Amino acid sequence: MGSAACFIVDGAKALTKAIPRTFGSHTPIQRCQVHKARNITERLPKAMQASVRRTLRQAWELDDADKAEKLIRNLARRLELDAPGVRDSILEGLDEILTVNRLGLPAELRRSLACTNIIENMNGTVRRVCRNVKHWRDAAMALRWTGAAMLEAAKGFRRLKAHRQLPILKSALLAHGAKHAVNTSLERHTAVA
């Protein structure tokens, strides 16, 4: 049976490569949709940004991942004429942008897990608190300050809006892991035969 783990990343290529190596090739990775939309729209003329952002949001709100992918591919094709080069940016990491859709999660849970905002605030607090240190003596000091900053950040933590739907996430991840375990087993059996 597969593990119940899903990673939400901001698109860093090193992280995206390290996760499958460390946790298995079929570990679900969700790319931050907020970062992705920002990266895409920054490359567009101002007049096009709102409609592209709206189309991306519409795709991400769809319950059907295949329809969402089709909508995004159509957007990329349409932009190839008006904004050359943006097409590749839209299509890069497409599977990872739709992970929460492919897992079949409810809309509210998808929105909560489709971006890195749930961790960004803590990271900002850690940066703010740790910038007060002018001379880092050793790694233990860095860990103490980071821990203290995380405790400070925890004061502002709020409950995940879709916290009641977390059992659905766990079930979806276990089903995903089991499906890929069966496929891997079949592939090995076929290769031996």
VENGINOR-V391320 format. One record per pair of residues at least 6 apart in sequence whose ideal C-beta (glycine too) atoms are under 8 Angstrom apart, sorted by the first residue. I is the first residue (numbers start at 1). J is the second residue. Records with the same first field share a line. If there is no record, write none. Layout:
I->J / J
This chain:
1->174 / 177 / 178 / 181
2->24 / 26 / 173 / 174 / 176 / 177 / 178 / 179 / 180 / 181
3->23 / 24 / 27 / 173 / 177
4->169 / 170 / 173 / 174 / 177
5->23 / 27 / 28 / 173
6->27 / 28 / 29 / 30 / 99 / 103 / 113 / 169 / 173
7->15 / 19 / 23 / 27 / 28 / 29 / 30
8->29 / 30 / 32 / 113 / 114 / 115 / 116 / 118 / 119
9->15 / 16 / 19 / 29 / 30 / 31 / 32 / 96 / 116
10->31 / 32 / 35 / 116
11->31 / 32 / 35 / 36 / 39 / 93
16->29 / 31 / 93 / 96
19->27 / 29
20->26 / 27 / 29
26->176 / 177 / 180 / 184
28->99 / 102 / 103 / 173 / 176
29->96 / 99
30->96 / 97 / 99 / 100 / 113 / 114
31->93 / 96 / 97 / 99
32->114 / 115 / 116
33->56 / 60 / 97 / 114 / 115
34->114 / 115 / 116 / 117
35->115 / 116
36->56 / 93 / 97
37->53 / 56 / 57
39->89
40->52 / 56 / 86 / 89 / 90
41->49 / 52 / 53
43->83 / 85 / 86 / 89
44->52 / 79 / 83 / 86
45->83
48->79 / 82 / 83
52->75 / 79
55->71 / 72 / 75
56->72 / 75
58->71
59->68 / 69 / 71 / 72 / 75
60->68 / 97 / 98 / 101 / 110 / 114
61->107
62->68 / 71 / 101
63->101 / 104 / 107
64->101
65->98 / 101 / 102
68->98 / 101
69->94 / 98
72->90 / 91 / 94 / 97 / 98
73->91 / 94
75->90
76->86 / 87 / 90 / 91
77->87
79->86 / 87 / 90
80->86 / 87
95->102
100->109 / 110 / 113 / 114
101->110
103->169 / 172 / 173 / 176
104->172
105->113 / 165 / 168 / 169 / 172
106->162 / 165 / 168
108->161 / 162 / 165
109->162 / 165 / 166 / 168 / 169
111->161 / 162
112->118 / 160 / 161 / 162
113->162 / 169
118->160
121->153 / 156
122->150 / 153 / 154 / 157
125->149 / 150 / 152 / 153 / 156
126->146 / 149 / 150 / 153
128->149
129->145 / 148 / 149 / 152
130->142 / 145 / 146 / 149
133->141 / 145
136->142
160->166
